[in-house]
Amino acid sequence: MMYPVFLTMVVWILALPLYFLKSRRAEDAFEFIGETSLLSTIAIPVIWAVSSYVSTKNYPEDVLRMFNAVVRNTEGFLILSLLNTLFGFLGVYLSRRIGGRILAVVLLSLAVAMLFVIWSIFKVKFLSL
């Protein structure tokens, strides 16, 4: 479930500087981000279903806490993963169709939205400790 968070870091560290430097590799980075985020978006509901099922069983308390944490944070991770997918596909497809300034504003807006989602995920995590 933490994979979307790590992918978000790849977005800021790799794709945005490449885009601003007008590198040809930026489209590859956006494509990678879009495809892997789409896969994680598909996987998150499956992980949630398995975690929900396991959290109802009779396992040790530590194991149950881990699966309950997954169930609690699923919504935030799903939103983050969807934003990452949108970020990647917009970076690939809109870069050919609209101006650079408009796309930069859109991409930076999505990156800021991802920051707020990450903040809400960690806020929920720390409040539950």
C-alpha atoms as an extended CHARMM CRD file, in Angstrom:
* protein
*
       129  EXT
         1         1  MET       CA              0.0000000000        0.0000000000        0.0000000000  PROA      1               0.0000000000
         2         2  MET       CA              2.9290000000        2.3600000000        0.4640000000  PROA      2               0.0000000000
         3         3  TYR       CA              3.8790000000        1.9800000000       -3.1890000000  PROA      3               0.0000000000
         4         4  PRO       CA              1.7360000000        4.9600000000       -4.3280000000  PROA      4               0.0000000000
         5         5  VAL       CA              3.5330000000        7.1600000000       -1.8040000000  PROA      5               0.0000000000
         6         6  PHE       CA              6.9100000000        6.0900000000       -3.1620000000  PROA      6               0.0000000000
         7         7  LEU       CA              5.6540000000        6.6060000000       -6.6990000000  PROA      7               0.0000000000
         8         8  THR       CA              4.6540000000       10.1280000000       -5.7520000000  PROA      8               0.0000000000
         9         9  MET       CA              8.2250000000       10.8020000000       -4.7490000000  PROA      9               0.0000000000
        10        10  VAL       CA              9.3490000000        9.5580000000       -8.1620000000  PROA      10              0.0000000000
        11        11  VAL       CA              6.9070000000       12.0340000000       -9.7130000000  PROA      11              0.0000000000
        12        12  TRP       CA              8.5200000000       14.9940000000       -8.0260000000  PROA      12              0.0000000000
        13        13  ILE       CA             12.1100000000       13.8010000000       -8.1920000000  PROA      13              0.0000000000
        14        14  LEU       CA             12.1460000000       12.5230000000      -11.7560000000  PROA      14              0.0000000000
        15        15  ALA       CA              9.2930000000       13.6440000000      -13.9730000000  PROA      15              0.0000000000
        16        16  LEU       CA              8.8270000000       17.3050000000      -13.1060000000  PROA      16              0.0000000000
        17        17  PRO       CA             12.4850000000       18.3530000000      -13.5000000000  PROA      17              0.0000000000
        18        18  LEU       CA             12.6940000000       16.4490000000      -16.7720000000  PROA      18              0.0000000000
        19        19  TYR       CA              9.5570000000       18.1880000000      -17.9880000000  PROA      19              0.0000000000
        20        20  PHE       CA             10.7810000000       21.6450000000      -16.9790000000  PROA      20              0.0000000000
        21        21  LEU       CA             14.1320000000       20.9870000000      -18.6700000000  PROA      21              0.0000000000
        22        22  LYS       CA             12.2220000000       19.9180000000      -21.7900000000  PROA      22              0.0000000000
        23        23  SER       CA             13.9560000000       16.5500000000      -21.8370000000  PROA      23              0.0000000000
        24        24  ARG       CA             12.7970000000       13.8490000000      -24.2120000000  PROA      24              0.0000000000
        25        25  ARG       CA             12.9010000000       11.4020000000      -21.3030000000  PROA      25              0.0000000000
        26        26  ALA       CA             10.0760000000       13.2440000000      -19.5230000000  PROA      26              0.0000000000
        27        27  GLU       CA              7.4440000000       11.4720000000      -21.6220000000  PROA      27              0.0000000000
        28        28  ASP       CA              8.9500000000        8.0960000000      -20.6710000000  PROA      28              0.0000000000
        29        29  ALA       CA              8.8610000000        9.0750000000      -17.0000000000  PROA      29              0.0000000000
        30        30  PHE       CA              5.2310000000       10.1790000000      -17.2520000000  PROA      30              0.0000000000
        31        31  GLU       CA              4.3220000000        6.9660000000      -19.0660000000  PROA      31              0.0000000000
        32        32  PHE       CA              6.0110000000        4.8590000000      -16.3770000000  PROA      32              0.0000000000
        33        33  ILE       CA              4.2030000000        6.7760000000      -13.6430000000  PROA      33              0.0000000000
        34        34  GLY       CA              0.8300000000        6.4590000000      -15.3600000000  PROA      34              0.0000000000
        35        35  GLU       CA              1.1160000000        2.7360000000      -16.0450000000  PROA      35              0.0000000000
        36        36  THR       CA              2.4470000000        1.6970000000      -12.6480000000  PROA      36              0.0000000000
        37        37  SER       CA             -0.0720000000        3.9010000000      -10.8530000000  PROA      37              0.0000000000
        38        38  LEU       CA             -2.8720000000        2.3580000000      -12.8770000000  PROA      38              0.0000000000
        39        39  LEU       CA             -1.7090000000       -1.0940000000      -11.7860000000  PROA      39              0.0000000000
        40        40  SER       CA             -1.5680000000       -0.0490000000       -8.1470000000  PROA      40              0.0000000000
        41        41  THR       CA             -5.0160000000        1.5520000000       -8.4740000000  PROA      41              0.0000000000
        42        42  ILE       CA             -6.3450000000       -1.7990000000       -9.6350000000  PROA      42              0.0000000000
        43        43  ALA       CA             -4.4820000000       -3.6760000000       -6.8910000000  PROA      43              0.0000000000
        44        44  ILE       CA             -5.5920000000       -1.5040000000       -3.9630000000  PROA      44              0.0000000000
        45        45  PRO       CA             -9.2170000000       -2.7760000000       -3.8590000000  PROA      45              0.0000000000
        46        46  VAL       CA             -7.9200000000       -6.3510000000       -3.9590000000  PROA      46              0.0000000000
        47        47  ILE       CA             -5.5430000000       -5.6380000000       -1.0810000000  PROA      47              0.0000000000
        48        48  TRP       CA             -8.3920000000       -3.9700000000        0.8190000000  PROA      48              0.0000000000
        49        49  ALA       CA            -10.6640000000       -6.9990000000        0.3090000000  PROA      49              0.0000000000
        50        50  VAL       CA             -8.0290000000       -9.4290000000        1.5320000000  PROA      50              0.0000000000
        51        51  SER       CA             -7.1600000000       -7.2080000000        4.4980000000  PROA      51              0.0000000000
        52        52  SER       CA            -10.8230000000       -6.8480000000        5.4390000000  PROA      52              0.0000000000
        53        53  TYR       CA            -11.2690000000      -10.5950000000        5.3550000000  PROA      53              0.0000000000
        54        54  VAL       CA             -8.1230000000      -11.3220000000        7.3740000000  PROA      54              0.0000000000
        55        55  SER       CA             -8.9440000000       -8.6460000000        9.9600000000  PROA      55              0.0000000000
        56        56  THR       CA            -12.1030000000      -10.5740000000       10.8840000000  PROA      56              0.0000000000
        57        57  LYS       CA            -10.2130000000      -13.7790000000       11.6430000000  PROA      57              0.0000000000
        58        58  ASN       CA             -8.6030000000      -14.9470000000       14.8580000000  PROA      58              0.0000000000
        59        59  TYR       CA             -4.9400000000      -13.9330000000       14.3910000000  PROA      59              0.0000000000
        60        60  PRO       CA             -2.4480000000      -12.4380000000       16.8540000000  PROA      60              0.0000000000
        61        61  GLU       CA             -3.0670000000       -8.8100000000       17.7880000000  PROA      61              0.0000000000
        62        62  ASP       CA             -0.0170000000       -7.4860000000       15.8940000000  PROA      62              0.0000000000
        63        63  VAL       CA             -1.1720000000       -9.0730000000       12.6470000000  PROA      63              0.0000000000
        64        64  LEU       CA             -4.7020000000       -7.7530000000       13.0970000000  PROA      64              0.0000000000
        65        65  ARG       CA             -3.4310000000       -4.2080000000       13.7360000000  PROA      65              0.0000000000
        66        66  MET       CA             -1.4440000000       -4.3220000000       10.5000000000  PROA      66              0.0000000000
        67        67  PHE       CA             -4.4490000000       -5.4050000000        8.4470000000  PROA      67              0.0000000000
        68        68  ASN       CA             -6.7500000000       -2.9180000000       10.1950000000  PROA      68              0.0000000000
        69        69  ALA       CA             -4.2890000000       -0.1330000000        9.2910000000  PROA      69              0.0000000000
        70        70  VAL       CA             -4.5150000000       -1.1770000000        5.6570000000  PROA      70              0.0000000000
        71        71  VAL       CA             -8.3060000000       -1.1010000000        5.7930000000  PROA      71              0.0000000000
        72        72  ARG       CA             -8.3300000000        2.3570000000        7.4450000000  PROA      72              0.0000000000
        73        73  ASN       CA             -5.9010000000        3.9360000000        4.9470000000  PROA      73              0.0000000000
        74        74  THR       CA             -7.2290000000        2.3870000000        1.7510000000  PROA      74              0.0000000000
        75        75  GLU       CA             -9.2910000000        5.3950000000        0.7020000000  PROA      75              0.0000000000
        76        76  GLY       CA             -6.3160000000        7.7620000000        0.9320000000  PROA      76              0.0000000000
        77        77  PHE       CA             -4.0400000000        5.3910000000       -0.9650000000  PROA      77              0.0000000000
        78        78  LEU       CA             -6.6620000000        4.8950000000       -3.6500000000  PROA      78              0.0000000000
        79        79  ILE       CA             -7.0820000000        8.6500000000       -4.1170000000  PROA      79              0.0000000000
        80        80  LEU       CA             -3.3120000000        9.0910000000       -4.1960000000  PROA      80              0.0000000000
        81        81  SER       CA             -2.9360000000        6.3370000000       -6.7430000000  PROA      81              0.0000000000
        82        82  LEU       CA             -5.6740000000        7.8220000000       -8.9420000000  PROA      82              0.0000000000
        83        83  LEU       CA             -3.9840000000       11.2290000000       -8.7920000000  PROA      83              0.0000000000
        84        84  ASN       CA             -0.6780000000        9.6210000000       -9.7600000000  PROA      84              0.0000000000
        85        85  THR       CA             -2.3550000000        7.8780000000      -12.6870000000  PROA      85              0.0000000000
        86        86  LEU       CA             -3.9290000000       11.1280000000      -13.8210000000  PROA      86              0.0000000000
        87        87  PHE       CA             -0.5960000000       12.9180000000      -13.4080000000  PROA      87              0.0000000000
        88        88  GLY       CA              1.2400000000       10.3810000000      -15.5530000000  PROA      88              0.0000000000
        89        89  PHE       CA             -1.3090000000       10.1850000000      -18.3470000000  PROA      89              0.0000000000
        90        90  LEU       CA             -1.8150000000       13.9540000000      -18.4720000000  PROA      90              0.0000000000
        91        91  GLY       CA              1.9460000000       14.3960000000      -18.6800000000  PROA      91              0.0000000000
        92        92  VAL       CA              2.0960000000       12.0470000000      -21.6580000000  PROA      92              0.0000000000
        93        93  TYR       CA             -0.9590000000       13.0840000000      -23.6180000000  PROA      93              0.0000000000
        94        94  LEU       CA             -1.4330000000       16.7550000000      -22.8300000000  PROA      94              0.0000000000
        95        95  SER       CA              2.2090000000       17.6400000000      -23.4310000000  PROA      95              0.0000000000
        96        96  ARG       CA              1.5480000000       17.1060000000      -27.1450000000  PROA      96              0.0000000000
        97        97  ARG       CA             -1.7340000000       19.0240000000      -27.2250000000  PROA      97              0.0000000000
        98        98  ILE       CA             -1.5470000000       22.1040000000      -25.0100000000  PROA      98              0.0000000000
        99        99  GLY       CA              1.0240000000       24.7190000000      -24.1370000000  PROA      99              0.0000000000
       100       100  GLY       CA              3.7990000000       24.1310000000      -21.6850000000  PROA      100             0.0000000000
       101       101  ARG       CA              2.6650000000       26.7240000000      -19.1630000000  PROA      101             0.0000000000
       102       102  ILE       CA             -0.8560000000       25.3580000000      -18.8800000000  PROA      102             0.0000000000
       103       103  LEU       CA              0.4170000000       21.8070000000      -18.4800000000  PROA      103             0.0000000000
       104       104  ALA       CA              2.9500000000       22.9400000000      -15.8720000000  PROA      104             0.0000000000
       105       105  VAL       CA              0.1560000000       24.5320000000      -13.8310000000  PROA      105             0.0000000000
       106       106  VAL       CA             -1.9720000000       21.3860000000      -14.1250000000  PROA      106             0.0000000000
       107       107  LEU       CA              0.9070000000       19.0850000000      -13.1340000000  PROA      107             0.0000000000
       108       108  LEU       CA              1.9810000000       21.2450000000      -10.2130000000  PROA      108             0.0000000000
       109       109  SER       CA             -1.6440000000       21.4460000000       -9.0350000000  PROA      109             0.0000000000
       110       110  LEU       CA             -1.8570000000       17.6570000000       -9.0680000000  PROA      110             0.0000000000
       111       111  ALA       CA              1.4460000000       17.4240000000       -7.1850000000  PROA      111             0.0000000000
       112       112  VAL       CA              0.1190000000       19.8060000000       -4.5030000000  PROA      112             0.0000000000
       113       113  ALA       CA             -3.1010000000       17.7850000000       -4.2860000000  PROA      113             0.0000000000
       114       114  MET       CA             -0.9740000000       14.6740000000       -3.7550000000  PROA      114             0.0000000000
       115       115  LEU       CA              0.8160000000       16.4430000000       -0.8990000000  PROA      115             0.0000000000
       116       116  PHE       CA             -2.5110000000       17.0490000000        0.8250000000  PROA      116             0.0000000000
       117       117  VAL       CA             -3.5280000000       13.4170000000        0.3640000000  PROA      117             0.0000000000
       118       118  ILE       CA             -0.2070000000       12.2240000000        1.8010000000  PROA      118             0.0000000000
       119       119  TRP       CA             -0.6910000000       14.6270000000        4.7100000000  PROA      119             0.0000000000
       120       120  SER       CA             -4.1510000000       13.2210000000        5.4080000000  PROA      120             0.0000000000
       121       121  ILE       CA             -2.8740000000        9.6270000000        5.2450000000  PROA      121             0.0000000000
       122       122  PHE       CA             -0.0890000000       10.2820000000        7.7290000000  PROA      122             0.0000000000
       123       123  LYS       CA             -2.3550000000       12.3820000000        9.9330000000  PROA      123             0.0000000000
       124       124  VAL       CA             -4.7830000000        9.4660000000       10.1990000000  PROA      124             0.0000000000
       125       125  LYS       CA             -1.8860000000        7.0910000000       10.8400000000  PROA      125             0.0000000000
       126       126  PHE       CA             -0.3990000000        9.1830000000       13.6360000000  PROA      126             0.0000000000
       127       127  LEU       CA             -3.7740000000        9.8550000000       15.2490000000  PROA      127             0.0000000000
       128       128  SER       CA             -4.4340000000        6.1160000000       15.4060000000  PROA      128             0.0000000000
       129       129  LEU       CA             -1.1610000000        5.4380000000       17.2450000000  PROA      129             0.0000000000
